Amino acid sequence: MKTFNALLASAAMAVTGFAGTAQAEEFRLGLITPPPHVWTLAAEEFGTALSEASGGEHTVTVFPARQLGNEADMLQQLQSGALDMAFMTVAEISNRATDFGAFYQPFLADDMAHAAAILRSDEARAMLDQLPGSLGVVGVGYGSAGMRHILTNGGVTDAAGLAGQKIRITPFEANLDFYNAIGAAPTPMPLPAVFDALANGQVDGIDMDSELIVLLRYHEHADTMLRTNHMMFPMVGLVSARVWAGLSEEDRTMISDLMGAAVDGVLTTYVERDAGWQEEIRDFDVTYIEADRDFFGDAVAEWEGIWEERAGEALETLRGVADATRE
């Protein structure tokens, strides 16, 4: 986290001139991730940086692990002003703002570094401009939960082996469409229930990122790791538009700069650590298979056919960004 902390420190130094210029606020920030997760650590560092930059005028209390409800609940709280801030998956946003489903184009990004380049692009940031009017939230920048992979059972060696399998997913349309195209049985389930569901056979496998596979030891109840990198999984830093409207320009700049640095630091952390997490997974007692677009046969093209109708302009824009940032 050294790079992340340095980034926040630099942002804090840039805004310390605003300290003491506005009314003190005690902000509440919600997220679904557990306390040791990269997002949660970033949220806590953001709170520390904001307190320091404001001379103690502003504080942030972080509520991890769904303490304030699931993401749909927290989005409603943001819209009403009952919650001030959140780090939230773009998946939840895409359920209400269809353009954001374009981020989930299978194999849009080659790896985590490529995903970070896409999310840092001017075109991706411009998509945030629609959020205050459409969803009642202000987006300050993107983070990530890494790239998605499939950890499963049954000795799967090809996409046909996934047919009919109950795969735990985060429930949003772009993801449901992908797993339906594969012929799997996508099974929405909150994160705290996943370990036991995998252990008792309630699900056959999970759609998950490298960090949580390692952190929560899901491999203990699986026999095959499909390292697919099949989707990026962006996060966005949000502020309630109602709360935002009551802030001074100085506070808006301070919060935007510091929260923006925090979520961007999450991108940096995943780029730096993803390879290490994968090496840990390779050492687990599971069959490790590297898979690409061809592994999924016609499923990717089927997804594209659906989403070119739903979010064609956004999809075309992000494909252009992906091509321009591909090394």
Secondary structure as UniProt FT lines:
FT   HELIX           2..15
FT   HELIX           16..18
FT   TURN            19..20
FT   STRAND          25..30
FT   TURN            35..36
FT   HELIX           38..53
FT   TURN            54..56
FT   STRAND          58..63
FT   TURN            65..68
FT   HELIX           71..80
FT   STRAND          85..89
FT   HELIX           90..94
FT   TURN            95..96
FT   HELIX           98..104
FT   TURN            106..107
FT   HELIX           112..119
FT   HELIX           122..126
FT   HELIX           127..130
FT   HELIX           131..135
FT   STRAND          137..152
FT   HELIX           159..162
FT   TURN            163..164
FT   STRAND          166..169
FT   HELIX           173..182
FT   STRAND          185..188
FT   HELIX           191..193
FT   HELIX           194..199
FT   TURN            200..201
FT   STRAND          205..209
FT   HELIX           210..215
FT   TURN            216..217
FT   HELIX           218..221
FT   STRAND          224..227
FT   STRAND          232..240
FT   HELIX           241..245
FT   HELIX           249..282
FT   STRAND          287..290
FT   HELIX           293..296
FT   TURN            297..298
FT   HELIX           299..310
FT   HELIX           312..325
//
